Amino acid sequence: MARTGYAKIYTRIWSDKDFIALPEQLQRGFLMLMSQGNLNAAGIIALQPRRWARFAADSTPESVTAVVNELEARRYVYADWDTEELLVRSYIRVDELWKQPNVIKGSFDDIEATLSDRLKGVLRTELERIPWGSLTGKMAAETQARAAEVIASLPTLGEAGGEGPKGQSEPSEGGSGEPSSEPFGEPFREGFREPFGEPSQEGSVNPSPEPSAQPIGEPPVVVEVAGGVEVGTPEGSFKKTSSSSSETNLGPRSGDEHEPQEDNPAPGANEPDEEPEPVREDVERVCAHLRAQVIEGGEPPHRVNVTKRWRDAARLLMDRDGVTEDQIIRAIDWVQTNEFWRPNIRSMPKLREKFFTLRDRAAEERRKAAAPARPTNAALPSADGTTVFDRARQRATGQEAP
């Protein structure tokens, strides 16, 4: 879901000590990326240095690539040159899209459509930092449930095999320039290390990072996940519980020690996992049929995934709404023949939402097709039994009576 018309840049960016410390060329590059019309609701944009080089007389693809690399080294953006995607890291949080239920739905869809596992790993970390529990309103519960589902579906940075820039100096109050031992520098804390962060009373938005005990070449991967901290190292990975279970924000907290606690397993670690829901063949069949039809209609296969939301919608459509499997299959087939509905029904939740409207439209279409054609006035006979078409033919052949 790309933006149109304008891009939102907060004025407080010019009081952010990190941002105003950037060279002019990097500031301009970041603002250029933030104001692109094809930046989607997840903060993802196609990685197009040659196109961006056209936006200034002295730019070249090489100079734009250098700017992207420098911004990535400072964690403002992340790039995947294999999938040709770029992520503006904090876009969802800083732009406060998560507070807008209808907009964040588009963000979730764009996240699921992202090709890069590395960028998905970064997005997972960003989503875990958002205080979803603070949402209010009638759509809060639905948004929180969808957020939990999306987060669980994304890979961690360790699983994605992605890391942040290695060996980069992290700004600090003391100016020590010690490289951080984590791929994202020090653990994110709310209110710190944001490109648009407000300056603190002490005059700096950057707490000093702890010196790293790890070699620069082999930084561990530390990612907050629901219920604990997942730590990956070259030797393996382990999971550590958080010191507090009362936080609604899934993001890291200051004071966490990322060390294995083998003698203190997480609560419930030895309890059996919940049994997965049984697979329903009728649900799988209707979901697979819709996916096949959407792909046949031109949608790339990697953008059409049968998720838990699809299966839940299909199950509720049959169990709660009383629609049979055959009726769902016929509705899917009818949608593919309708120029209006085909581009609008591309997921099972949307099919369930519009099913009864689709049923009424299909019935109306059948009634119109079955009704006998009514003759037009031109085809009606005149008093002498001839029609307009008859008289025209007579004039053409010179047979019309004077």
RODO-807587 format. One record per residue (C-alpha): residue in one letter; x negated, y negated, z. Coordinates in steps of 0.25 Angstrom, whole numbers, padded with zeros to 4 digits, always signed. Each point is the difference from the previous one (the first is absolute). Example, Ala and Ser with C-alpha at 12.3 -4.5 7.8 and 13.67 -1.06 7.14 Angstrom:
// RODO-807587
A-0049+0018+0031/S-0006-0014-0002/
//
This chain:
// RODO-807587
M+0000+0000+0000/A-0008-0012-0005/R+0002-0014+0004/T+0006-0011-0008/G-0001-0015+0001/Y-0009-0003+0011/A-0010+0006+0010/K+0000-0003+0015/I-0013-0005+0006/Y+0000-0005+0014/T-0006-0013+0003/R-0007+0006+0013/I-0010+0007-0010/W-0008-0013+0001/S-0002+0001+0015/D-0005+0014-0001/K-0015+0000+0003/D-0003+0013-0008/F+0008-0005-0012/I-0007-0014+0000/A-0013+0006+0002/L+0001+0007-0014/P-0007-0005-0012/E+0009-0009-0009/Q+0000+0011-0011/L+0005+0011+0010/Q+0011-0009+0005/R+0005-0003-0014/G-0001+0014-0003/F+0009+0004+0012/L+0010-0010-0003/M+0000+0004-0015/L+0004+0014+0004/M+0010-0004+0010/S+0007-0009-0010/Q+0001+0011-0011/G+0014+0002-0005/N-0002+0015-0001/L-0004+0002+0014/N+0010+0010+0005/A+0007+0001+0014/A-0011+0009+0005/G-0011-0010-0003/I-0005+0009-0012/I-0004-0006-0013/A-0006+0006-0013/L-0015-0002+0000/Q-0002-0008-0012/P-0013-0008+0001/R+0000-0003-0015/R+0014-0006+0001/W-0003-0008+0012/A-0013-0006-0007/R+0009-0008-0009/F+0005-0008+0012/A-0012-0009+0000/A-0009-0006-0011/D-0013+0005+0007/S+0005+0014+0004/T-0005+0013-0005/P+0005+0014+0003/E-0013+0002+0006/S+0001-0012+0009/V+0014+0004+0004/T-0004+0014+0003/A-0011-0006+0009/V+0010-0008+0008/V+0009+0012+0002/N-0012+0008+0006/E-0003-0011+0009/L+0014-0001+0005/E+0001+0015+0002/A-0013-0001+0008/R+0007-0010+0009/R+0013+0009+0001/Y+0009-0011-0007/V+0003+0010-0011/Y-0003+0015-0004/A-0002+0005-0014/D+0001+0013-0006/W-0007+0000-0014/D+0004+0014-0003/T+0015-0003+0001/E-0002-0015-0004/E+0008-0005+0012/L-0003-0011+0010/L+0006-0002+0014/V+0001-0013+0007/R-0002+0007+0013/S+0009-0008+0010/Y+0010-0005-0010/I+0012+0007+0006/R-0003-0004+0014/V-0005-0014-0003/D+0012-0003-0009/E+0009+0006+0010/L+0007+0008-0010/W+0003+0011+0011/K+0010-0010+0007/Q+0008+0000-0013/P+0008+0013-0001/N+0003-0001-0015/V-0014-0004-0004/I-0007+0010+0009/K+0008+0011-0008/G-0007-0005-0012/S-0013+0001+0007/F+0002+0014+0004/D+0004+0004-0014/D-0013-0007-0006/I-0009+0007+0011/E+0006+0013-0005/A-0003-0003-0014/T-0014-0004+0003/L-0010+0010-0007/S-0013-0002+0008/D-0001+0008+0013/R-0010-0009+0005/L+0009-0012-0001/K+0011+0008+0006/G-0009+0003+0012/V-0003-0015+0002/L+0015-0002-0001/R+0003+0010+0011/T-0009-0007+0009/E+0007-0013-0003/L+0014+0006+0002/E-0004+0006+0013/R-0004-0014+0005/I+0014-0006-0002/P+0008-0001+0013/W+0012+0007-0006/G+0007+0002+0013/S+0002-0015+0001/L+0010+0000-0012/T+0014-0004+0004/G+0013+0000-0008/K+0009+0010-0006/M-0011+0005-0010/A-0011+0001+0010/A+0002+0015+0003/E+0001+0004-0015/T-0013-0008-0002/Q-0007+0006+0011/A+0004+0014-0004/R-0005-0003-0014/A-0013-0006+0004/A-0003+0012+0009/E+0003+0009-0012/V-0009-0008-0010/I-0011+0000+0011/A+0000+0015+0002/S+0000+0002-0015/L-0013-0008-0003/P-0014+0006+0002/T-0009-0005+0010/L-0013-0006-0004/G-0008+0012+0004/E+0010+0009-0009/A-0001-0010-0011/G-0015+0001+0000/G+0000-0016+0000/E-0008-0009+0009/G-0002-0015+0001/P-0013-0006-0005/K-0012+0005+0007/G-0011-0008+0007/Q+0007-0013-0001/S-0003-0010+0011/E+0012-0004+0008/P+0002-0014+0005/S-0001-0002+0015/E-0001-0011+0010/G-0014+0003+0003/G-0004+0001-0015/S-0007+0013+0003/G+0004+0005-0014/E+0000+0015+0006/P+0006+0009-0011/S+0013+0006+0005/S+0001+0015+0002/E+0014+0001-0005/P+0005-0001-0014/F+0009-0012+0003/G-0010-0006+0010/E+0004-0001+0014/P+0014+0006+0003/F+0011-0010-0004/R+0007-0008+0011/E+0012-0008-0002/G-0004-0014-0002/F-0014+0002-0004/R-0007+0003-0013/E+0011-0005-0009/P-0003-0009-0012/F+0011-0009+0004/G-0002+0001+0015/E+0002-0012+0009/P-0013-0004+0007/S+0000+0003+0015/Q-0002-0010+0011/E-0015+0005+0001/G-0002-0005-0014/S-0002+0014-0007/V+0010+0010-0005/N-0011+0011+0000/P-0004+0007+0013/S-0014+0006+0000/P+0000+0014-0004/E-0007+0011+0008/P-0013+0004-0006/S+0001+0013-0008/A-0006+0013+0005/Q+0002+0007-0013/P-0010-0001-0012/I+0004-0010-0010/G+0000+0011-0011/E+0010+0009+0007/P+0011-0009+0006/P+0012+0008+0007/V+0014-0002-0005/V+0009-0005+0011/V+0015-0001-0003/E+0011-0003+0010/V+0012+0010-0003/A+0013+0002+0008/G-0003+0007+0013/G-0015-0002+0000/V-0013-0003-0007/E-0006+0008-0012/V-0015+0000-0001/G-0007+0005-0011/T-0015+0002-0001/P-0010+0008-0009/E+0001+0012+0009/G+0015+0000+0001/S+0012-0007+0006/F+0008+0000+0013/K+0012-0007+0006/K+0000-0008+0013/T+0012-0005+0007/S+0002-0015+0002/S-0001-0005+0014/S+0014-0005+0000/S+0013+0006-0005/S+0008-0013+0002/E-0005-0008-0011/T+0010-0001-0012/N-0011-0005-0009/L-0007+0011-0006/G-0013-0008-0002/P-0013+0001+0007/R-0001-0007+0014/S-0013-0006+0006/G-0007+0009+0010/D+0003+0013-0008/E-0012+0009+0001/H-0001+0009-0013/E-0007+0012+0007/P+0005+0014+0000/Q+0008+0004+0012/E+0000+0015-0001/D+0002+0002+0015/N+0013-0009+0000/P+0008+0005-0012/A+0012-0008-0005/P+0013+0002+0008/G+0008+0011-0007/A-0012+0004-0009/N+0003+0015+0005/E+0014-0001-0002/P+0006+0007-0013/D+0003-0010-0011/E+0015-0002-0004/E+0005+0010-0010/P+0001-0006-0014/E+0013-0002-0006/P+0004+0012-0009/V-0001-0002-0015/R+0013-0001-0007/E+0000+0005-0014/D+0012-0008-0004/V-0007-0013+0005/E-0013+0004-0007/R+0008+0003-0013/V+0007-0014-0001/C-0013-0007+0004/A-0008+0007-0010/H+0011-0003-0011/L+0000-0015+0003/R-0015-0001+0000/A-0001+0008-0013/Q+0011-0010-0006/V-0007-0012+0005/I-0014+0004-0006/E+0007+0004-0013/G+0005-0014+0000/G-0014-0006-0001/E-0004-0001+0015/P-0014+0005+0003/P+0000+0013+0008/H-0009-0006+0010/R+0010-0010+0004/V+0012+0010+0002/N-0002+0008+0012/V+0010+0008+0008/T-0002-0005+0014/K+0008+0003+0013/R+0009-0012-0003/W+0004+0007-0013/R+0003+0013+0007/D+0008-0007+0011/A+0008-0008-0010/A+0003+0013-0008/R+0004+0008+0013/L+0009-0012+0005/L+0007-0001-0014/M+0004+0014+0001/D+0002+0002+0014/R+0006-0013+0005/D+0006-0005-0013/G+0005+0013-0005/V-0006-0001-0014/T-0003+0014-0006/E-0014+0003-0007/D+0007+0001-0013/Q+0006-0014+0001/I-0014-0006+0004/I-0006+0007-0012/R+0011-0005-0010/A-0002-0014+0006/I-0015+0000-0002/D+0003+0004-0015/W+0010-0010-0002/V-0009-0011+0006/Q-0010+0003-0011/T+0010-0003-0011/N+0004-0014+0006/E-0009-0011-0004/F+0004-0008+0012/W-0002+0010+0011/R-0012+0008-0005/P-0010-0010+0004/N+0007-0003+0013/I+0001+0015+0005/R-0014+0005+0002/S+0001+0006+0014/M+0009+0009+0008/P+0003-0010+0011/K+0005-0010-0011/L+0008+0011-0007/R+0007+0003+0013/E+0002-0015+0003/K+0007-0002-0014/F+0006+0014-0002/F+0014-0003+0001/T-0001-0013-0008/L-0007+0009-0011/R+0012+0010+0001/D+0010-0011-0002/R-0008-0006-0012/A-0001+0014-0007/A+0015+0003+0002/E+0003-0014-0006/E-0009+0003-0012/R+0007+0014-0002/R+0014-0007+0000/K-0004-0010-0010/A-0007+0011-0009/A+0013+0009+0001/A+0010-0012-0003/P+0005+0000-0015/A-0006-0012-0008/R+0010-0011-0002/P+0001-0006-0014/T-0004-0014-0002/N+0010-0010-0006/A-0008+0001-0013/A+0003+0014-0002/L+0015-0001+0003/P+0009+0001-0012/S+0008-0012-0006/A+0015+0000-0004/D-0003+0007-0013/G-0008+0011+0007/T-0014-0005-0004/T-0011-0004+0009/V-0010-0011-0001/F-0010+0010-0005/D+0009+0005-0010/R+0003-0014-0006/A-0015-0003+0000/R-0003+0012-0008/Q+0011-0004-0010/R-0006-0014-0002/A-0013+0006-0002/T+0005+0009-0011/G+0010-0010-0006/Q+0012+0008+0004/E+0006-0010+0010/A+0014-0004-0005/P+0001-0015-0002/
//
